[in-house]
């Protein structure tokens, strides 16, 4: 039973959380009253995707010469990294607009979309950073839910340029 739960977390929960993160990043590209910010957001999302494609092609082409890594999907877990991720996520979501100014919305989405695409690819296929990825993904999820506990009336999203934080 414990093996089943462990596999469910490793193969089900973590990929689901990565998919949810990508969806949250994509949702921030929605049309807003400021058309320039919306265009910047959409451009940031797709630029992150294409940077991921560039890095993917570069990295995979190297494996054709050296062989693909053959590690297990579970490579360990770092408790301190998970708690650090939770604390940083909580602080980031609590700060909202103060942490990420509206002018940086496109760049923020660019960075976030690239990181989520790359983390998902790396988690399943390369696996060299899976201890880091597993720890950070679960830590970020913990930070988001703690944010919901502390600020239950606040939508738990980084409001990039939309007045986030708790007022």
Secondary structure by P-SEA (a helix, b strand, c coil): caaaaaaaaaccaaaaaaaaaaaaaaaaacccccaaaaaaaaaaaaaaaaaaaaaaaaaaaaaaacccccccccccccaaaaaaaaaaaaaaaaaccccccccaaaaaaaaaaaaaaaaaaaacccccaaaaaaaaaaaaaaaaaaaaaaccccccccccccccccc
